[in-house]
Amino acid sequence: MKHLFLLLCTLSLLTAVQAQPYGITGLAIDPAAPNEQDSVRALVATIFSTQQNLFAVEDTLINDTVYLDLHFCGGTLPAIDVREDTVQLGVFPVGDYQLVCTVSEYVVAIDEEGMLADTCALDTLYRDTLAFRVDLLDAVERLVPPGFRLAPNPAADHFRLSLDTPLRSVRLWSAGGRAVHEWRQLSGSQHYLDLPDLPQGIYYLEMQFFNRKPFWERLIIR
């Protein structure tokens, strides 16, 4: 009975380990809404089945695509390695970009005498992408539109937006720089907007107008 119990515990542990979402579990940029003078950073969260060390970083800008390659190499320890790495990408001209992040996971090679070799062998590749926009500096300044009111904030399932200036659209961005929802065909000065089903956290409203530059406001969803 004791051996059966140990076997069941071992199988449960293996099942839990195999259920881990290995690879890139989070990709974001900081700041979430950069301008032409901001130094943009990439925030990469990963989970590995073995403990790894980041030994090489390469980033290349080709046209409007940023290719970020992270190379990890480590031992074969029976552990889950949860990492959060920050990579400085630099300052970008105004425009729309796509960040393509590739994570290469290597394992240490063992020679015939059971010693660690100097080289690493490629084991797994993970990839994720993220679109982001870099605006003019004055496009993201806080020039509050006339009559602006936002309530409630924090919000749960809706919010009310009041403006004296006609709106073209309202776009909702996550803190990681992803556009998650958009409202169009807005008329009048009072807007009652329902929120989609989203995780709690900090978001950003991008308000587009017909006759003035965009305005950004933080919205907390609870």
Helices and strands as residue ranges (DSSP letters): H 2-18, E 23-30, E 40-48, E 52-62, E 65-74, E 81-90, E 95-110, E 116-134, G 137-139, E 149-151, E 158-162, E 167-174, E 179-183, E 190-194, E 201-209, E 215-221
